[in-house]
Amino acid sequence: MAEPEPEPEPELEQVTKTLKEVILAAVAEEQDRNKQLSAKKARLLTVAFLIFQATAWVSVGKQAHSSGQHQNMLWIPLVLSMLSSLIYFLALLEILSGFFWVGFKIEGPDPYALLPLTFEFPLIRQDCIRWRICNMRRNFFFKQCFSSWSETTMLDTLSKLEGSVLRCYIVHALQSGRKDKVVEFFGMNGNDLLQKSSDWSPWFAIPYLKNPSLDPQFRVYFSKEWYEALHLSARNFFSEIFDGTRLPALLKISTEKNTISSLKKDNKRLNQKLLQLQALLEEKEAQLGLSKRSMGTANSSILSSGVDGENSRLSTSSEDIYTHATSHLGKIAQGEDCAATEPTKFVSAHVESSSRQDTYSASTLHASSSGTDDLREEEFPEVSIEFQETFLGHTSPITRCRFSASGNNIASASVDGTVRIWTYDSSIPASRNATIYCGAEIMSLDWECKSDRLLLIGTADGGIKAWNVDAKRVVCDLNTTAAFPSVLDLKCSPVEPIFVSAASSRRSGSNSVDSLGYASLTVWNMKTWKVMTVLPLGEDPPAITSLCFNHNGKILAASATDGMIHMFDMSAGLQITGWPAHDSAISSLLFGPDETSIFSLGSDGKIFEWSLQNQGHILWSKTSSWFSVSETSKYRRHEMALDAYGRQLLVTSDSVRAPIYQVRGHSSGFKTLPHGAAITTVDWHPTLPIFLTGSADNSVRVTSIL
């Protein structure tokens, strides 16, 4: 026998009935209000439409009776009339539907708050669905706009703040004597509040309490301290949100435009100042050269007149001494000899000194005249630039700088073992920028030829690091054998996933070339990062200073400190030819643009272009002794770089400027804008007329020429 269901408590039943009546009355009131508002909007819209139509047709009538140009404009009021008609009917349909989707609009109460019996009203269920859609829109808005926070933290904070604001609304309504608004609020939002948190259950009884501010459960919400704490929390919340909000794209465009404009103005001002300083420097150099020449000429004339005067004086002195000696015949012969020989020694010494000074003067004049020939390079016109950027991220002299395969990124290394990856173009993302600390002097750099993904770094302690610019980490750390600790050069194959390292042993020497010992050429696999083979160089081979591949990676050229150029067949791993190219060590080696020739740069500053079709034949030559880095220089390694067309050759310099030679051209060349110290490394962009110069003044410059 089934137990009878317990009868509901009379008080709860009365409360339920009262709330049901209130909700139904609110629904009816809201519907009437919407109907009245829609009818009013429809009437106003109809009146406006009729006035506009009448005006348009009057205009059409006037233009129809006119002639000439006005008849050609007859179509304008007709089109406006048709468009206004279309807009009118669409707006009228929207008004009659009783709902405008503008912002957040709540159309009715939520009947699920307290009364499950109201499911029988379809209109109320529709309003509830609309309310839930509005809530979903609100949450989506916050997720999209404020994604700088983590989603969990943002939603949790937002939910707590929302609950506190709703409680504040209820308290304010009760303090204002508007219990009906509290009842209406729970009728609209009750079900959602209960679904979010069970803490809201006691709040449904608050409109029926006589003094809720004295109730222990609600007393804190009526205090001034709680209200001030809520106000402060809301301010902090919105402050945090708007600080982390992404800047709109339109505002970014304006900001970036202003920044670029400001930077261009600063760049122009600095370029003007630089040109003024360069002009002043050149003027001082010209004055100094003129002073040296005039001083040399004056010294020569003074020296010549001095010798003639001294010879005549010595002749007179000799005659006087002879007369004095004959008038004293009674004196000892030894004394006479001494008196006669003393002037002779003095004359001899003076003549030797004079001849030595004449020899020095002649050598000085010869050096001056030969220096005048060398100064032809100094008289090169200054290259015309489109723009120039200076990178000041290093704290010690630059040893190497290289463009990446695409030219978008630049790697530069300094004496302190630091490698910086950066870009000169503000339109290129700086996500690949990085600083790499290697712990030893950087002697070689090379980018992977197929992409900008990998950078190879060779150090003076035998280390070879492979840096992944996307992952921003060293993916492989290799080491040469202990017998060959100096990695002088690295070159990646343009086709195969391999690279070649030129390492050298060390020995005591008076300069950088003498301190290099024997050579080792090793071929590495860039997939397994293991040694593939060691290229043969013979017994006790001199150090290899520079490497270069041809376009398909089948031929490797290598230069040595004994002035030899070696050519290797990479498929066979054997040397196929070689010839003596310089009397001194070769510092740099480059294939020509059509690969029918190869350029070599000696440590003595001599540059040769060798024919590969007629081995040993020189196609073009230049001597860069004025600009070349001496072997005793601290930043010893001479370098050259060829532009993409093979027409301009840029060479490092012991001066603050570097020469740009025109290869087999009519003009001699140009000179770069000055650095603050010697130029130690150079490179050309792979496709554009842009070059790099690294200096002992710790700076790297990117220069675009016209």
C-alpha positions in Angstrom: 0.0 0.0 0.0 1.6 3.3 -1.2 2.2 5.9 1.4 0.3 9.2 0.9 2.4 12.1 -0.3 3.0 14.7 2.4 0.9 17.8 1.9 3.0 21.0 1.2 3.4 23.4 4.0 0.7 26.2 3.9 3.3 29.0 4.0 5.4 27.6 1.1 2.2 27.1 -0.9 1.1 30.6 -0.3 4.5 32.0 -1.3 4.5 30.0 -4.5 1.1 31.2 -5.4 2.0 34.8 -4.7 5.1 34.6 -6.8 3.2 32.9 -9.6 0.7 35.8 -9.7 3.5 38.3 -9.6 5.4 36.7 -12.5 2.2 36.4 -14.6 1.4 40.0 -14.0 4.9 41.0 -14.9 4.7 39.0 -18.1 1.4 40.6 -19.1 2.7 44.0 -18.2 5.8 43.5 -20.3 3.8 42.3 -23.3 1.5 45.3 -23.2 4.5 47.6 -22.9 6.2 45.9 -25.9 3.0 46.2 -28.0 2.5 49.9 -27.2 6.1 50.7 -27.9 6.0 48.7 -31.2 2.8 50.5 -32.3 4.4 53.9 -31.5 7.5 53.1 -33.4 5.5 51.9 -36.4 3.4 55.1 -36.5 6.5 57.4 -36.3 8.3 55.3 -39.0 5.2 55.5 -41.3 4.9 59.3 -41.0 8.6 59.7 -41.7 8.4 57.4 -44.7 5.4 59.2 -46.2 7.1 62.6 -45.8 10.2 61.4 -47.5 8.3 59.8 -50.3 6.2 63.0 -50.9 9.4 65.1 -51.0 11.0 62.6 -53.5 8.1 62.6 -55.8 7.7 66.4 -55.8 11.4 66.5 -56.8 10.7 64.0 -59.6 7.8 66.1 -60.9 9.9 69.3 -61.0 12.7 67.7 -62.8 10.4 66.0 -65.3 9.1 69.4 -66.4 12.6 70.9 -66.7 15.0 70.4 -69.6 18.7 70.1 -70.1 21.0 68.9 -67.3 18.2 68.5 -64.7 16.5 65.7 -66.6 19.8 63.8 -66.5 19.5 63.8 -62.7 16.0 62.3 -62.7 17.2 58.9 -61.7 18.6 60.1 -58.3 15.3 60.7 -56.5 13.8 57.6 -58.0 16.6 55.4 -56.6 16.4 57.2 -53.2 12.6 56.5 -53.2 13.1 52.8 -53.9 15.8 52.5 -51.2 13.7 54.3 -48.6 10.8 52.0 -49.4 12.9 48.9 -48.9 14.3 50.2 -45.6 10.8 51.1 -44.4 9.4 47.6 -44.9 12.4 46.0 -43.3 12.2 48.2 -40.3 8.5 47.7 -40.0 8.9 44.0 -40.0 11.6 44.3 -37.3 9.3 46.5 -35.2 6.4 44.2 -35.5 8.5 41.2 -34.4 8.9 43.1 -31.1 12.6 42.5 -30.7 15.7 44.5 -31.7 19.0 42.7 -31.4 21.0 45.7 -30.2 23.4 45.0 -27.3 22.1 42.9 -24.4 18.3 43.0 -24.3 16.2 41.0 -21.8 12.7 40.4 -23.1 11.1 38.7 -20.2 11.4 37.0 -16.9 12.8 33.6 -16.4 9.9 31.4 -15.0 12.3 28.6 -14.0 13.4 30.6 -11.0 10.9 29.3 -8.5 7.8 27.8 -10.3 8.2 24.6 -12.3 4.5 24.9 -13.1 5.1 27.8 -15.5 6.5 25.4 -18.1 3.0 25.4 -19.7 3.5 29.0 -20.9 5.3 28.9 -24.3 5.9 32.7 -24.5 7.7 32.6 -21.1 9.8 29.7 -22.3 10.8 31.7 -25.3 11.8 34.6 -23.2 13.9 32.3 -21.0 15.8 31.0 -24.1 16.5 34.6 -25.1 17.9 35.4 -21.7 20.2 32.4 -21.8 21.4 33.5 -25.3 22.2 36.9 -23.8 24.3 35.3 -21.1 26.1 33.2 -23.6 26.9 36.4 -25.6 28.2 38.1 -22.5 30.5 35.2 -21.7 31.8 35.0 -25.3 32.5 38.7 -25.3 34.7 38.5 -22.2 36.5 35.4 -23.5 37.3 37.1 -26.8 38.2 40.6 -25.5 40.2 39.7 -22.4 42.1 36.6 -23.5 45.3 38.0 -21.9 44.2 36.3 -18.7 43.9 32.6 -18.4 40.3 31.5 -19.0 39.8 29.9 -15.7 41.1 32.9 -13.7 39.1 35.3 -15.7 35.8 33.5 -15.5 36.1 32.7 -11.8 36.9 36.4 -11.0 34.1 37.6 -13.2 31.6 35.2 -11.7 32.4 36.3 -8.1 32.2 40.0 -9.1 28.9 39.4 -10.8 27.4 37.7 -7.8 28.5 40.6 -5.5 27.1 43.2 -7.9 23.7 41.4 -8.0 23.7 41.2 -4.2 24.4 44.9 -4.1 21.5 45.6 -6.4 19.1 43.6 -4.1 20.4 45.4 -1.0 20.0 48.8 -2.7 16.4 47.9 -3.8 15.5 46.9 -0.3 17.0 50.1 1.2 15.0 52.1 -1.3 11.8 50.3 -0.3 11.4 48.6 -3.7 10.7 45.0 -2.7 8.7 44.6 -6.0 12.0 45.0 -7.9 13.6 42.3 -5.8 10.7 39.9 -6.5 11.0 40.8 -10.2 14.7 40.3 -10.2 14.4 36.8 -8.7 11.6 36.0 -11.2 13.9 36.9 -14.1 17.3 35.5 -12.9 16.4 33.0 -10.1 17.0 29.7 -12.1 20.4 30.9 -13.4 21.5 31.9 -10.0 20.6 28.6 -8.5 22.4 26.8 -11.3 25.6 28.8 -10.7 25.7 28.5 -6.9 23.6 27.1 -4.1 24.6 30.1 -2.0 21.7 32.0 -3.5 19.0 29.8 -1.9 18.6 31.9 1.3 18.4 35.1 -0.7 15.0 34.1 -2.2 13.4 34.8 1.3 15.0 38.2 1.7 12.0 40.2 0.2 9.7 38.7 2.8 11.9 39.5 5.9 10.8 42.5 7.9 14.4 43.7 8.8 16.9 41.9 6.5 19.6 44.3 7.6 19.5 42.9 11.1 19.5 39.3 10.0 22.9 37.7 10.8 23.1 36.1 7.4 22.6 39.4 5.5 23.9 42.0 7.9 27.3 42.3 6.3 25.9 43.1 2.9 24.1 46.2 4.3 27.3 47.6 5.8 29.3 50.5 4.3 32.6 48.6 4.5 31.2 45.8 2.2 30.0 48.4 -0.3 33.4 50.2 -0.4 35.2 46.8 -0.7 33.0 45.9 -3.7 33.6 49.3 -5.3 37.4 48.9 -5.0 37.3 45.3 -6.3 35.3 46.4 -9.3 37.8 49.2 -10.1 40.7 46.8 -9.8 39.0 44.2 -12.0 38.3 46.6 -14.8 41.7 48.2 -14.5 43.4 44.8 -14.8 41.2 43.9 -17.8 41.7 47.1 -19.7 45.5 47.0 -19.1 45.6 43.5 -20.7 43.2 44.3 -23.5 44.7 44.0 -27.0 45.0 47.3 -28.8 42.6 47.6 -31.8 44.2 47.2 -35.2 43.2 50.7 -36.3 44.8 52.2 -33.3 47.9 50.1 -33.9 48.2 51.5 -37.4 48.1 55.0 -36.1 50.6 54.3 -33.4 53.0 52.5 -35.7 52.7 55.3 -38.3 53.6 57.9 -35.7 56.5 55.8 -34.4 57.9 55.3 -37.9 57.5 59.0 -38.7 59.3 59.9 -35.6 62.1 57.4 -36.3 62.5 58.7 -39.8 62.8 62.3 -38.6 65.5 61.2 -36.0 67.3 59.2 -38.7 67.3 62.1 -41.1 68.6 64.4 -38.4 71.3 62.0 -37.4 72.3 61.4 -41.0 72.7 65.2 -41.5 74.8 65.4 -38.4 76.9 62.4 -39.6 77.5 64.0 -43.0 78.6 67.2 -41.3 81.0 65.3 -39.1 82.3 63.4 -42.1 82.9 66.5 -44.0 84.7 68.0 -41.1 86.8 64.8 -40.7 87.8 64.8 -44.4 88.7 68.5 -44.2 91.0 67.8 -41.2 92.5 64.8 -43.0 93.2 66.9 -46.1 94.8 69.7 -43.9 96.9 67.1 -42.1 98.1 65.6 -45.4 99.0 69.0 -46.8 100.9 69.9 -43.6 102.9 66.6 -43.8 103.8 67.3 -47.5 104.9 70.9 -46.8 106.8 69.8 -43.7 108.6 67.2 -45.8 109.5 69.7 -48.5 110.8 72.2 -45.9 112.9 69.5 -44.1 114.5 68.5 -47.4 115.5 72.1 -48.3 116.8 72.8 -44.8 118.7 69.6 -44.8 120.4 70.4 -48.2 121.3 74.0 -47.1 122.6 72.7 -43.8 124.9 70.2 -45.5 126.4 72.8 -47.8 126.9 75.3 -45.0 128.5 72.6 -42.8 130.9 71.5 -45.5 132.1 75.1 -46.1 132.5 75.6 -42.4 134.5 72.5 -42.0 136.8 73.5 -44.8 137.5 76.8 -43.2 138.1 75.1 -39.8 140.6 72.7 -41.4 142.6 75.6 -43.0 142.8 77.4 -39.6 143.9 74.3 -37.9 146.6 73.7 -40.4 148.0 77.3 -40.1 147.9 77.0 -36.3 149.9 73.7 -36.4 152.6 75.1 -38.7 153.2 78.1 -36.4 153.9 75.8 -33.5 156.6 73.5 -35.0 158.2 73.0 -31.7 155.3 71.2 -30.3 155.0 67.4 -30.1 154.0 65.6 -33.3 151.5 63.5 -31.4 149.7 66.6 -30.3 149.7 67.8 -33.9 148.3 64.5 -35.1 145.6 64.7 -32.4 144.8 68.3 -33.4 144.6 67.3 -37.1 142.7 64.1 -36.7 139.9 65.3 -34.4 138.2 67.5 -37.0 138.5 64.6 -39.5 136.5 62.3 -37.1 133.9 65.0 -36.6 133.6 65.5 -40.3 133.4 61.9 -41.1 130.7 61.3 -38.4 128.9 64.4 -39.6 129.0 63.2 -43.2 127.8 59.8 -42.2 125.0 61.3 -40.2 124.2 63.7 -43.1 124.2 60.9 -45.6 121.9 58.8 -43.2 119.6 61.8 -43.0 119.6 62.2 -46.7 118.8 58.5 -47.1 115.9 58.8 -44.6 114.7 61.9 -46.4 114.8 60.1 -49.7 112.9 57.1 -48.3 110.4 59.4 -46.7 109.8 61.2 -50.0 109.5 57.9 -51.8 107.0 56.6 -49.2 105.2 59.9 -49.6 105.0 59.5 -53.4 104.0 55.8 -53.1 101.5 56.9 -50.5 100.0 59.3 -52.9 99.4 56.4 -55.3 97.7 54.4 -52.4 95.6 57.5 -51.6 93.8 57.0 -54.8 91.6 54.5 -53.0 91.1 57.1 -50.3 90.0 59.5 -53.0 87.2 57.1 -54.0 83.8 58.9 -54.0 81.6 58.2 -51.1 78.9 55.7 -51.9 75.3 57.1 -52.3 73.1 55.5 -49.7 69.3 55.0 -49.5 69.3 54.3 -45.8 71.6 53.1 -43.1 70.9 51.4 -39.8 73.3 50.9 -36.9 73.1 48.0 -34.5 74.6 48.7 -31.1 73.8 45.5 -29.3 77.4 44.3 -28.8 79.8 45.3 -26.1 83.1 44.3 -27.7 84.6 44.4 -31.2 82.8 42.6 -34.0 84.5 39.5 -35.5 81.8 38.2 -37.9 78.4 39.2 -39.3 76.3 37.4 -41.9 73.0 37.8 -43.7 70.7 34.8 -43.6 69.7 32.9 -46.8 66.7 35.1 -47.3 68.4 38.3 -46.1 65.7 38.9 -43.4 67.8 38.0 -40.4 71.4 39.0 -39.5 73.8 37.1 -37.2 76.7 39.1 -35.7 79.4 37.9 -33.3 81.9 39.7 -31.1 85.2 39.0 -29.4 83.5 38.3 -26.0 81.8 35.1 -27.4 78.4 36.6 -27.9 76.2 36.1 -31.0 73.2 38.3 -31.6 70.5 37.4 -34.1 68.5 40.5 -35.2 66.7 42.2 -38.2 67.1 45.6 -39.7 63.6 45.8 -41.2 60.8 46.9 -38.8 58.2 45.1 -41.0 59.9 41.7 -40.3 58.7 40.1 -37.0 61.4 40.1 -34.3 60.3 36.6 -33.0 63.7 35.1 -34.1 65.8 37.7 -32.3 68.1 36.1 -29.8 71.4 36.4 -27.9 73.7 33.3 -27.7 76.5 33.1 -25.2 79.3 30.7 -26.4 82.0 31.3 -23.8 84.8 31.7 -26.4 85.8 34.0 -29.2 83.6 33.5 -32.3 85.8 32.7 -35.4 83.2 31.7 -38.0 79.4 31.9 -38.7 77.3 30.5 -41.5 73.5 30.1 -42.1 71.8 27.1 -43.5 71.5 27.7 -47.3 68.0 26.4 -47.8 66.3 28.3 -45.0 66.8 30.7 -42.1 66.2 28.0 -39.6 69.8 27.0 -38.5 72.9 29.0 -37.7 76.3 27.4 -37.3 78.8 28.9 -34.9 82.5 28.1 -34.8 84.6 29.1 -31.7 88.2 29.4 -30.8 88.0 26.4 -28.4 86.9 23.9 -31.0 83.2 24.2 -30.5 80.6 24.0 -33.3 77.1 25.0 -32.2 73.9 24.6 -34.3 71.3 27.2 -33.2 67.6 26.7 -34.2 66.2 30.2 -34.5 62.6 29.0 -34.3 63.0 26.9 -31.2 65.6 29.5 -29.8 68.0 26.8 -28.5 71.1 24.9 -29.4 70.0 21.7 -31.2 73.5 20.3 -31.4 76.9 21.1 -29.7 79.8 19.5 -31.6 83.5 19.6 -30.9 86.5 19.1 -33.1 89.4 17.0 -32.0 91.7 18.4 -29.4 94.6 18.7 -31.9 92.6 21.2 -34.0 90.9 23.6 -31.5 90.4 26.7 -33.8 87.4 26.5 -36.1 88.5 29.1 -38.7 85.6 28.7 -41.1 82.3 26.9 -41.6 80.3 26.4 -44.9 77.0 24.8 -45.5 76.3 23.0 -48.8 73.7 24.7 -50.9 72.1 21.4 -51.9 73.0 18.6 -49.5 72.3 18.6 -45.7 76.0 18.7 -44.9 78.6 21.3 -43.8 82.4 21.5 -43.8 84.5 22.8 -41.0 88.1 24.1 -41.4 89.9 23.7 -38.1 93.5 24.4 -37.2 96.0 23.5 -34.6 97.9 26.1 -32.7 101.6 27.0 -32.3 103.6 30.0 -31.0 104.0 32.8 -33.5 104.7 36.5 -33.8 101.4 37.2 -35.7 98.1 35.6 -36.3 99.2 33.6 -39.4 102.2 32.2 -37.7 100.1 31.1 -34.7 98.0 28.8 -37.0 99.3 25.3 -37.3 98.1 22.4 -39.4 94.7 22.1 -41.0 91.8 19.7 -40.8 88.8 19.6 -43.2 85.8 17.7 -41.8 82.5 17.0 -43.5 79.5 16.8 -41.1 76.0 15.4 -41.6 73.3 17.9 -40.5 70.7 15.2 -39.9 72.7 12.9 -37.7 75.2 15.6 -36.6 78.1 13.1 -37.1 81.3 13.1 -39.1 81.0 11.8 -42.6 84.5 12.1 -43.8 87.8 14.0 -43.5 89.0 15.6 -46.8 92.7 14.7 -47.6 95.2 17.5 -47.5 98.5 15.7 -47.4 101.1 15.5 -44.7 101.3 18.4 -42.3 99.1 20.7 -44.4 99.1 24.5 -43.6 95.9 25.9 -42.0 92.8 26.4 -44.2 91.5 29.9 -43.7 88.5 30.1 -46.0 85.9 27.8 -47.7 83.3 28.2 -50.4 81.0 25.9 -52.3 79.9 26.3 -55.9 76.2 26.6 -56.8 75.4 22.8 -56.7 77.7 21.9 -53.9 79.8 19.5 -55.9 83.0 21.6 -55.8 84.6 23.0 -52.6 87.3 25.6 -52.8 89.7 26.1 -49.9 92.5 28.6 -49.3 95.5 28.1 -47.1 98.1 30.1 -45.2 100.8 29.1 -47.7 99.0 30.9 -50.5 97.6 27.8 -52.1 94.1 27.3 -53.5 92.7 23.8 -53.2 89.7 22.4 -55.2 87.8 19.3 -53.9 85.3 17.0 -55.6 82.7 16.5 -52.8 81.1 13.4 -54.4 84.5 11.6 -54.4 85.9 13.3 -51.3 89.2 14.0 -53.1 91.3 17.0 -54.1 91.1 17.5 -57.9 93.4 20.5 -58.4 95.2 23.4 -56.8 97.7 26.1 -57.6 99.8 28.7 -55.7 97.9 32.0 -55.8 99.6 34.4 -53.4 103.0 34.9 -51.9 101.3 35.4 -48.5 98.5 33.7 -46.6 95.1 33.8 -48.2 92.4 35.3 -46.0 89.2 35.0 -48.0 88.0 33.0 -51.1 84.8 33.5 -53.2 83.4 32.0 -56.4 82.5 34.4 -59.1 78.9 35.0 -60.1 79.1 32.7 -63.2 81.5 30.3 -61.4 84.0 30.6 -64.2 86.3 32.4 -61.9 87.3 32.6 -58.2 88.4 35.6 -56.1 91.2 35.3 -53.6 92.3 37.9 -51.0 95.8 37.8 -49.5 96.8 39.0 -46.1 99.0 41.5 -47.9 95.9 43.2 -49.4 96.3 41.8 -53.0 93.1 40.7 -54.7 93.1 38.3 -57.7 90.3 37.0 -59.9 91.5 33.6 -61.2 90.1 31.9 -64.3 88.8 28.4 -63.7 88.8 27.6 -67.4 92.5 28.6 -67.8 94.0 27.7 -64.5 96.6 30.1 -63.2 95.4 33.0 -65.5 94.5 36.2 -63.7 91.4 38.0 -65.1 91.5 41.0 -62.7 93.6 42.2 -59.8 93.7 44.9 -57.2 96.0 45.9 -54.4 94.2 47.1 -51.3 97.3 47.7 -49.1 95.9 51.0 -47.8 92.8 49.4 -46.5 94.0 45.9 -45.7 94.2 44.7 -42.1 97.8 44.0 -41.2 98.8 40.6 -40.0 99.7 42.0 -36.6 96.3 43.6 -36.2 94.3 42.5 -33.3 91.2 41.8 -35.5 93.3 39.9 -37.9 91.1 38.1 -40.3 90.8 39.8 -43.6 87.5 39.4 -45.4 85.8 40.3 -48.7 82.2 40.0 -49.9 80.8 40.0 -53.5 77.3 41.4 -54.3 74.6 39.3 -55.9 75.6 40.4 -59.5 79.3 39.9 -59.0 80.1 43.5 -59.9 81.1 45.1 -56.5 83.6 43.7 -54.1 83.6 45.0 -50.5 86.8 44.5 -48.5 87.5 44.9 -44.8 89.7 47.9 -43.8 92.3 49.0 -41.3 90.7 52.5 -41.7 87.3 53.7 -40.6 86.0 53.3 -44.2 86.0 50.2 -46.4 86.5 50.2 -50.2 84.0 48.9 -52.7 85.8 47.9 -55.9 84.1 47.8 -59.3 85.1 44.4 -60.6 86.4 44.8 -64.2 84.5 48.1 -64.3 85.3 51.4 -65.8 85.3 53.2 -62.5 87.7 52.4 -59.6 85.2 52.1 -56.9 83.6 53.8 -53.8 84.2 54.1 -50.1 81.7 53.4 -47.3 80.6 55.9 -44.7 83.0 55.9 -41.8 82.8 53.8 -38.6 84.4 54.8 -35.4 87.2 52.2 -35.8 88.6 49.6 -38.2 86.2 47.6 -40.2 86.7 43.9 -39.3 84.0 42.0 -41.2 81.7 42.5 -44.2 78.9 40.8 -46.1 76.4 41.4 -48.9 72.7 40.8 -49.0 71.9 37.7 -51.1 69.6 39.6 -53.5 69.5 43.3 -52.7 72.1 46.2 -52.9 72.5 46.1 -49.2 75.8 45.4 -47.3 76.9 44.8 -43.7 80.0 46.2 -42.1 81.1 45.2 -38.6 83.7 47.3 -36.8 86.1 47.3 -33.8 83.9 50.1 -32.4 81.3 47.4 -31.4 78.8 48.4 -34.0 77.3 46.7 -37.1 75.8 48.8 -39.9 73.3 47.8 -42.6 73.7 50.1 -45.6 71.4 50.2 -48.6 73.0 51.9 -51.6 71.4 53.5 -54.6 
